[in-house]
Amino acid sequence: MADVLERLKILIDSSTPIIVMETVEEMRAVQLVREAASPLNLAVFEWSIASGLSRSGGPAGAVSYDTKFPGAAHSALVQPDQNTAHAIYNSGEPAQALGTLESISVEAVFILKDFHRHMDDPVVVRRLRDVGQKFSTNRKTVVITAPALTIPPELGSLVEFLELPLPDKDRLREILDEVWKRVSASRTLRKTLGAAGLDAVVNNLRGLTEEEADRAISQALVTRYGLVPETVTDVLDAKKELLQHSGMLDFVAASESMATIGGLENLKAWLAQRRGSWEDSARQFGLEPAKGVIILGVQGCGKSLCARAVAGEWKLPLVKFDTAAIYDKFIGETEKRIQKVFRVAEGLAPCVLWIDELEKVFAGSGPDSASVDAGVSSRILASFLSWMQDRRAPVFVAATCNNVTALPPELIRKGRFDELFFVDLPNQKEREQIFAIQLSKRKRNPADFDLRRAATAAEGFSGAEIDAAVQSALYTAYSGKQELTTQHLLDVLRKTVPLSTTRAEEIQAQREWAKERAVPASAGDARGETA
C-alpha cells in the first residue's frame, strides 16, 4: 500500500494530467487520493453523475481560495470545508463538469467516478482532452476511477494507469482487527482462535480485495458470533464464492493427493523434491520457488488428476484458469482480464494455478493470428510468457496438454516451465495399482480380486477407461444382484475397445515427439516393461 501511495504522489506532483485507476474499490481509491493530496497541499474534488462536482473530504484549510466559475447563472463560491456536500452549480453533466474543471484556477486533484459510462461521447472525450492538455503544465490532475475503462487513442499520451494491489498479509491482519473492533462495538463476540488460527484466517483471505476481505470477515463474525475454529472454513468458503463471481478463476477443492494416482513414479519424485520450495527456509538455502510443469500425453491417463493432486499433496490452494471467460469483444479488455488473473493468483500465493488443455488458450497465437482475432491471442501469449519469466510470487502453474504440437515453441522452452512430462498409457504394474485404487474408492477390498489378471486384460487401456470399466462392472453385478467379482471386470474389458486401438496412430505420434523432448512420467513404458 505504501508503494502505490508513493507512486500516486509522484504522478500528481509531476503534473500527470490524467490518472486512471481501474478498480471496483472506489472508496479505497478515493481515500488513497486524499492521502496523496494532503501532504502536497492540494485540494480534492469529487464528481459523479448523481452528485455533480463538490469538494471532497480533506484537511480543512489546506488550500485557501475563492473561485468564480463563468457560464453559470450566478457565481458559485467554493470554500475549503472538510465535509461539504454542496455541488458546484451546473456541474452535473460530464461535459459541464469538465468545462468547470478548466475554469478552476486552484491547484487540485479531481476524482471522476464511473466515468467509463461516458467515454463513448465525443464531446466528453474532446473536453477531457482539453482538460488534460491544460493540466499537463500545472499541478492539477484528473483521477478517473472505474471497474474497467477503455481509453480512446487520442487520450493515450495524457494517461497514466495506477494499479491498486491486493492487500498483503500485514494489511489483511489490520483489516481483521478493524472489522473485529467495528462488529464488537454492537455485538458481544467471543474469540477462541489462537495465533495459528488467526494466521489461517488471514491466509484464507489472500487474493481478495480489501472490501471483499472486509465483507468476508464481517459475515464470518456475525455467523459465528466471534472468531472461532469454524471461522477459518467460513472465510475460505466466502472467498470461493467471490472468486467464482469474478468469472475467470474457479477455486477448486483439492482433495486428491499423489497417492490416489497409480504409477507416474518419475513425476511423483520430481514433485516431492520441490515440495516446500516456496517457504522461507528454501529461499535462505538458495532455492527459487518451482515455476510449473506441463503434463502432456494420452487422453484419459490422469493429466488433470495430477494437476489437482499437486495442490492436494502440497496443501496449497488450487485455482483453475477459465480460458473462455477472459476473452472480451472489446479491444484491450482481454489483455486486462488476463492481467487480473495474474494479480489474483499472485495474491493467493503460494498456490497452484491449474490450466487445463493449455493448447486451447493459445490456439490462435500463430503468425496468422492478427487476421483471425486482431492479434489478441498473440498478445495474451506475450503477457503469459512475460509473467511466467518474471514473476516472483510462488504461483506453481500446473498445465495439461493433449496436443503439444499446437503449443508455441517459446512456451515450452526452459525458464517458463520447469519441466515437461509425458504421460503414456499405464504399464502392467500401474494398471494393477489403478484397479486397486478404483476398487478401494468403491468400498471393495482389492485383495479379493485377481488384479494381475484384470490388468493383463486391460492392456492398452487408459486410467479413465479402467475407471469406467470398474463402474460398468458394478452396474452389471448390481443388476444381477451379485457381488462384484474379477469375472465381471474381465467381461466388461473384453467388450470395450480402448482409445489406444481407435487412435493408435495419433498416440504413436505423441510418443515419438516426446521421446527426445519430454521426461517420461512413469518409470516404465506402456508395454509393461518396468525400468
C-alpha positions in Angstrom: 0.0 0.0 0.0 2.9 2.4 0.8 4.4 1.8 -2.6 1.2 2.6 -4.5 0.7 5.7 -2.3 4.2 7.0 -3.1 3.7 6.3 -6.8 0.4 8.3 -6.8 2.1 11.2 -5.0 4.8 11.2 -7.7 2.3 11.1 -10.5 0.3 14.0 -9.0 3.3 16.1 -8.1 4.8 15.7 -11.5 1.7 17.2 -13.2 0.4 14.0 -14.7 -2.8 15.2 -16.3 -5.0 12.1 -16.2 -4.6 9.1 -13.9 -6.8 6.0 -14.4 -7.4 3.7 -11.5 -9.3 0.6 -12.7 -10.8 -0.9 -9.6 -14.1 -1.9 -8.0 -12.8 -0.5 -4.7 -14.0 3.1 -5.3 -13.9 4.1 -1.6 -10.3 2.8 -1.3 -9.3 4.7 -4.4 -10.8 7.9 -3.1 -9.2 7.6 0.3 -5.8 6.9 -1.4 -6.1 10.1 -3.5 -7.0 12.1 -0.4 -3.9 10.7 1.4 -1.7 11.5 -1.5 -3.0 15.1 -2.0 -2.8 16.1 1.7 1.0 16.3 2.1 1.1 18.0 -1.4 -1.2 20.8 -0.1 -3.7 20.1 -2.9 -7.5 20.3 -2.7 -9.5 17.3 -3.7 -12.8 17.4 -5.6 -15.1 14.5 -6.4 -17.6 14.2 -9.3 -20.4 11.7 -10.0 -23.4 11.8 -12.3 -25.6 11.7 -9.3 -24.0 14.5 -7.2 -22.1 16.7 -9.6 -18.7 18.3 -8.6 -18.1 19.0 -5.0 -15.2 19.5 -2.5 -14.0 16.1 -1.1 -13.2 15.4 2.5 -9.7 16.5 3.3 -7.7 18.7 5.6 -9.7 21.8 6.3 -7.9 25.0 5.4 -5.2 23.2 3.4 -6.0 25.5 0.4 -7.5 28.9 0.7 -9.2 30.3 -2.3 -12.3 31.9 -3.7 -13.1 30.9 -7.3 -15.9 32.0 -9.5 -17.0 29.8 -12.4 -18.1 31.5 -15.6 -21.0 30.3 -17.6 -23.2 29.7 -14.5 -26.5 31.5 -13.9 -24.8 33.0 -10.9 -21.4 32.9 -9.2 -20.6 29.8 -7.2 -18.3 30.3 -4.3 -16.4 27.2 -3.2 -15.0 27.1 0.3 -12.5 24.5 1.7 -15.0 22.9 4.0 -13.9 19.4 5.1 -17.3 17.8 4.9 -19.2 19.9 2.4 -21.6 18.0 0.2 -22.7 21.0 -1.9 -22.2 20.6 -5.6 -20.8 23.3 -7.7 -23.6 24.9 -9.8 -24.1 23.5 -13.3 -21.6 20.6 -12.9 -24.0 17.6 -13.1 -23.4 16.5 -16.7 -19.9 15.1 -17.7 -19.2 17.7 -20.3 -20.3 20.5 -18.0 -18.1 19.2 -15.2 -15.1 19.1 -17.5 -15.7 22.6 -18.6 -15.9 23.7 -14.9 -12.5 21.9 -14.3 -10.9 24.0 -17.0 -12.1 27.2 -15.2 -10.8 26.3 -11.7 -7.6 28.1 -11.0 -6.7 26.5 -7.7 -4.3 23.5 -7.7 -6.3 20.4 -7.0 -7.0 16.8 -7.8 -10.3 15.9 -9.4 -11.8 12.5 -8.9 -14.3 11.4 -11.6 -16.3 8.4 -10.6 -17.8 5.9 -13.1 -16.6 7.9 -16.0 -16.3 4.8 -18.1 -20.0 5.2 -18.9 -19.4 8.5 -20.6 -16.3 7.8 -22.7 -18.3 7.0 -25.9 -19.5 10.6 -26.1 -17.2 12.5 -28.5 -17.9 15.8 -26.7 -16.8 14.4 -23.4 -13.7 12.9 -24.9 -12.9 16.3 -26.5 -13.4 18.2 -23.3 -11.3 15.6 -21.4 -8.5 16.0 -23.9 -8.6 19.8 -23.5 -8.5 19.4 -19.7 -5.6 17.0 -19.9 -3.6 19.3 -22.2 -4.2 22.2 -19.9 -3.4 20.3 -16.7 -0.1 19.0 -18.0 1.5 22.4 -17.4 0.4 22.9 -13.7 -0.3 20.9 -10.6 -3.8 19.7 -11.5 -4.7 16.1 -12.1 -7.8 14.3 -13.1 -8.2 10.8 -11.5 -10.7 8.5 -13.1 -11.9 5.6 -11.1 -13.9 2.8 -12.8 -14.2 -1.0 -12.8 -12.9 -1.0 -16.3 -12.1 1.7 -18.8 -11.2 1.7 -22.5 -9.1 4.8 -23.3 -9.7 6.4 -26.7 -6.5 6.7 -28.8 -6.5 10.5 -28.7 -6.1 10.4 -24.9 -3.4 7.8 -24.8 -0.4 10.2 -24.4 -2.1 12.0 -21.5 -3.0 9.0 -19.4 -1.1 7.0 -16.7 -2.6 3.8 -15.2 -2.2 3.2 -11.5 -3.0 -0.3 -10.2 -4.3 -0.9 -6.7 -2.5 -4.0 -5.4 -4.3 -6.7 -3.5 -3.7 -6.4 0.3 -0.7 -8.4 1.7 -0.8 -10.4 4.9 0.0 -7.4 7.1 -2.8 -5.4 5.6 -5.2 -8.3 5.9 -4.4 -8.7 9.6 -5.1 -5.0 10.0 -8.5 -5.4 8.3 -9.3 -8.4 10.5 -8.6 -6.2 13.6 -10.5 -3.3 12.2 -13.6 -5.4 11.5 -13.4 -7.1 14.9 -13.5 -3.7 16.6 -16.3 -2.4 14.4 -18.5 -5.5 14.9 -17.7 -6.0 18.6 -18.9 -2.4 19.2 -22.5 -3.5 18.6 -22.3 -7.2 19.4 -20.9 -9.5 22.1 -18.3 -11.6 20.4 -16.1 -14.4 21.6 -12.5 -15.1 20.5 -11.3 -18.7 20.8 -8.8 -18.7 17.9 -5.2 -18.6 18.9 -2.3 -17.1 16.9 -2.2 -20.1 14.5 -5.9 -19.9 13.8 -5.8 -16.1 13.1 -2.9 -16.7 10.7 -5.0 -19.4 8.9 -7.9 -16.9 8.6 -5.5 -14.3 7.1 -4.1 -16.9 4.7 -7.6 -17.8 3.5 -8.3 -14.1 2.8 -5.4 -13.8 0.3 -6.4 -13.0 -3.2 -9.4 -10.8 -2.1 -9.6 -7.0 -2.4 -9.8 -5.0 0.8 -13.6 -4.6 0.5 -14.1 -8.3 -0.2 -11.9 -9.3 2.8 -13.8 -6.9 5.0 -17.1 -8.4 3.9 -15.9 -12.0 4.3 -14.7 -11.3 7.8 -17.9 -9.4 8.8 -20.1 -12.3 7.6 -18.0 -14.8 9.4 -18.1 -12.9 12.7 -21.9 -12.4 12.6 -22.5 -16.0 11.6 -20.4 -17.5 14.5 -20.7 -14.6 17.0 -16.9 -14.4 17.1 -13.6 -15.8 16.0 -13.8 -19.5 16.4 -12.2 -22.5 14.7 -15.1 -22.7 12.2 -14.3 -19.1 11.1 -11.3 -20.4 9.2 -13.5 -22.5 6.9 -16.2 -19.8 6.7 -13.7 -17.3 5.3 -12.4 -19.9 2.8 -16.0 -20.6 1.6 -16.7 -16.9 1.2 -13.5 -16.5 -0.8 -14.5 -19.4 -3.1 -17.8 -17.7 -3.9 -16.2 -14.3 -4.5 -13.6 -15.8 -6.9 -16.3 -17.7 -8.8 -18.2 -14.4 -9.2 -15.1 -13.0 -10.9 -15.7 -15.3 -13.8 -12.1 -16.0 -14.6 -10.8 -18.2 -11.8 -12.5 -21.1 -10.1 -11.5 -22.1 -6.6 -11.2 -25.9 -6.7 -11.3 -28.2 -3.7 -8.1 -30.3 -3.9 -9.0 -33.4 -2.1 -6.7 -35.7 -4.1 -3.1 -36.5 -3.4 -0.5 -38.3 -5.4 -1.4 -41.5 -3.5 -4.7 -41.5 -5.4 -2.8 -41.9 -8.7 -1.3 -45.1 -9.9 2.2 -45.2 -11.3 3.9 -42.0 -12.6 6.9 -42.5 -10.3 9.2 -40.0 -12.1 6.6 -37.2 -11.9 5.9 -38.0 -8.2 9.6 -38.0 -7.3 10.1 -34.7 -9.1 7.2 -33.1 -7.3 8.3 -34.4 -4.0 11.7 -32.8 -4.4 10.1 -29.4 -5.0 7.6 -29.5 -2.1 8.1 -26.5 0.2 10.3 -24.6 -2.3 8.2 -21.5 -1.6 9.0 -21.5 2.1 11.4 -19.0 3.7 13.8 -21.8 4.6 14.1 -22.8 0.9 14.9 -19.2 -0.1 17.6 -19.0 2.6 19.0 -22.2 1.2 19.3 -20.5 -2.2 16.3 -22.1 -3.9 13.7 -20.3 -6.0 10.1 -21.4 -5.9 9.2 -24.0 -8.6 7.6 -22.3 -11.5 5.4 -25.0 -13.0 5.1 -28.1 -15.1 3.4 -29.2 -18.4 1.8 -32.6 -18.3 1.1 -33.9 -21.8 0.1 -37.2 -23.1 -2.6 -39.6 -24.0 -6.2 -38.6 -23.1 -7.6 -40.3 -20.0 -4.2 -41.1 -18.4 -4.6 -38.8 -15.4 -3.1 -35.5 -16.5 -5.9 -33.3 -15.0 -5.9 -35.6 -11.9 -2.2 -34.9 -11.5 -2.7 -31.2 -11.6 -5.3 -31.3 -8.9 -3.2 -33.8 -6.9 -0.2 -31.4 -6.8 -2.3 -28.9 -4.7 -3.7 -31.6 -2.5 -0.2 -33.1 -1.9 1.4 -29.8 -1.2 -1.6 -28.5 0.9 -1.9 -25.4 -1.3 -5.0 -23.5 -2.7 -5.9 -24.7 -6.2 -7.4 -22.2 -8.7 -8.5 -23.2 -12.2 -8.0 -20.7 -15.0 -11.2 -20.3 -17.1 -9.8 -19.8 -20.6 -13.2 -19.0 -22.2 -14.0 -16.2 -19.7 -11.0 -14.0 -20.4 -12.0 -13.2 -24.0 -13.9 -10.0 -24.4 -15.3 -8.4 -27.6 -13.7 -5.0 -26.8 -10.1 -4.4 -27.9 -7.8 -4.3 -24.9 -10.2 -5.8 -22.4 -9.0 -9.4 -22.9 -5.4 -8.4 -22.0 -6.7 -6.5 -18.9 -8.6 -9.6 -17.8 -5.6 -11.9 -18.0 -3.5 -9.4 -16.1 -6.2 -9.5 -13.4 -5.9 -13.3 -13.3 -2.2 -13.0 -12.7 -2.8 -10.4 -9.9 -5.3 -12.6 -8.2 -3.2 -15.7 -8.5 -0.2 -13.8 -7.0 -2.4 -12.6 -4.2 -3.3 -16.2 -3.4 0.4 -17.3 -3.4 1.6 -19.7 -2.5 -0.9 -21.6 -4.7 -1.3 -23.9 -7.7 -2.8 -22.4 -10.9 -4.3 -25.1 -13.0 -4.6 -24.5 -16.7 -6.4 -27.4 -18.4 -5.8 -28.0 -22.1 -3.1 -25.4 -22.5 -3.1 -25.6 -26.2 -6.6 -24.2 -26.4 -5.6 -21.0 -24.6 -3.1 -20.1 -27.3 -4.8 -21.8 -30.3 -4.7 -18.6 -32.3 -1.3 -17.3 -31.4 0.5 -18.3 -34.6 1.8 -15.9 -37.3 -1.7 -15.5 -38.8 -3.4 -14.6 -35.5 -3.7 -10.9 -36.4 -6.0 -11.8 -39.2 -8.1 -14.1 -37.1 -8.6 -12.3 -33.8 -6.8 -8.9 -34.2 -3.7 -10.3 -32.6 -5.4 -10.9 -29.2 -4.1 -14.4 -28.9 -0.5 -13.3 -29.6 -0.8 -10.5 -27.0 -2.1 -13.0 -24.5 0.8 -15.3 -25.2 3.2 -12.4 -24.8 1.7 -11.4 -21.4 1.7 -15.0 -20.2 5.3 -15.6 -21.2 6.4 -12.4 -19.6 4.6 -13.3 -16.4 6.0 -16.8 -16.3 9.5 -15.5 -16.8 9.5 -12.6 -14.4 7.0 -13.3 -11.6 8.4 -13.5 -8.1 5.3 -14.7 -6.2 5.2 -18.5 -5.6 2.5 -19.5 -8.1 3.1 -23.0 -9.4 1.5 -23.5 -12.8 0.2 -27.0 -13.4 -0.8 -27.1 -17.1 -2.1 -30.1 -19.1 -1.9 -30.6 -22.8 -3.4 -33.1 -25.2 -1.7 -31.8 -28.4 1.7 -30.4 -27.7 2.4 -29.7 -31.4 -0.2 -26.9 -31.1 1.8 -25.1 -28.5 4.1 -22.2 -29.5 7.7 -23.3 -29.2 8.6 -20.3 -27.0 6.1 -21.6 -24.4 7.8 -24.9 -23.7 11.4 -23.8 -23.5 13.2 -23.9 -20.2 12.7 -20.8 -18.0 9.0 -20.7 -18.4 8.0 -24.1 -17.1 10.5 -26.2 -15.1 9.8 -29.5 -16.8 7.7 -31.2 -19.5 6.4 -34.7 -18.6 4.8 -37.2 -20.9 2.1 -39.5 -19.5 1.8 -42.6 -21.5 -0.7 -45.4 -21.2 -0.2 -47.3 -17.9 2.0 -50.4 -17.9 1.1 -53.7 -16.2 2.2 -52.6 -12.7 0.4 -49.3 -13.0 -2.8 -50.9 -14.3 -2.8 -53.1 -11.2 -2.4 -50.0 -9.0 -5.2 -48.2 -10.8 -7.6 -51.2 -10.4 -6.7 -51.3 -6.6 -7.3 -47.6 -6.2 -10.7 -47.7 -8.1 -11.9 -50.7 -6.2 -11.0 -49.2 -2.9 -12.8 -46.0 -3.8 -15.9 -48.1 -4.3 -15.6 -49.9 -0.9 -14.1 -53.1 -2.3 -11.1 -54.9 -0.9 -8.5 -55.2 -3.8 -7.2 -58.4 -2.2 -10.5 -60.1 -3.1 -9.7 -59.6 -6.9 -7.1 -61.1 -9.3 -5.5 -57.7 -10.1 -2.8 -59.2 -12.3 -5.3 -61.0 -14.5 -7.5 -57.8 -14.7 -4.5 -55.6 -15.5 -3.4 -58.0 -18.3 -6.8 -58.0 -19.8 -6.8 -54.1 -19.7 -3.6 -53.8 -21.7 -3.8 -50.6 -23.8 -6.5 -49.1 -21.5 -6.1 -45.6 -20.0 -6.7 -44.9 -16.4 -10.0 -43.3 -17.3 -11.0 -46.4 -19.2 -10.2 -48.6 -16.3 -12.3 -46.4 -14.0 -15.2 -46.7 -16.5 -14.7 -50.5 -16.7 -15.0 -50.8 -12.9 -18.1 -48.7 -12.9 -19.7 -50.7 -15.6 -18.9 -54.0 -13.9 -20.5 -52.6 -10.7 -23.7 -51.9 -12.7 -23.7 -55.4 -14.1 -23.2 -57.0 -10.7 -25.8 -54.8 -9.1 -28.5 -55.5 -11.7 -27.8 -59.2 -11.3 -28.0 -59.0 -7.5 -24.4 -60.4 -7.3 -21.3 -59.3 -5.6 -18.6 -57.8 -7.8 -16.0 -60.3 -9.0 -13.0 -60.4 -11.2 -15.0 -62.1 -13.9 -17.4 -59.1 -14.0 -14.3 -56.9 -14.7 -13.0 -59.3 -17.4 -16.3 -59.4 -19.2 -16.5 -55.6 -19.4 -12.9 -55.3 -20.5 -13.4 -57.8 -23.3 -16.3 -55.8 -24.7 -14.5 -52.5 -24.6 -12.4 -51.0 -27.5 -9.8 -48.8 -25.9 -8.6 -45.4 -27.2 -5.2 -47.0 -28.0 -6.9 -49.0 -30.7 -9.1 -46.4 -32.2 -6.4 -43.7 -32.2 -3.3 -45.8 -32.4 -1.5 -43.6 -35.0 -2.1 -40.4 -33.0 -0.8 -42.0 -29.8 2.3 -43.3 -31.5 3.0 -39.9 -33.0 2.8 -38.4 -29.5 5.2 -41.0 -28.2 7.7 -40.2 -31.0 7.5 -36.5 -30.3 8.0 -36.9 -26.6 10.8 -39.5 -26.9 13.5 -36.8 -27.2 11.7 -33.7 -25.9 9.9 -34.8 -22.6 10.6 -36.7 -19.4 8.5 -39.9 -19.1 6.2 -39.6 -16.1 6.4 -43.3 -15.4 9.4 -45.4 -14.6 8.4 -48.0 -17.3 6.7 -47.9 -20.7 3.2 -48.8 -21.8 4.1 -52.3 -22.8 4.5 -53.4 -19.2 8.3 -53.4 -19.0 9.5 -51.5 -15.9 12.7 -49.7 -15.7 
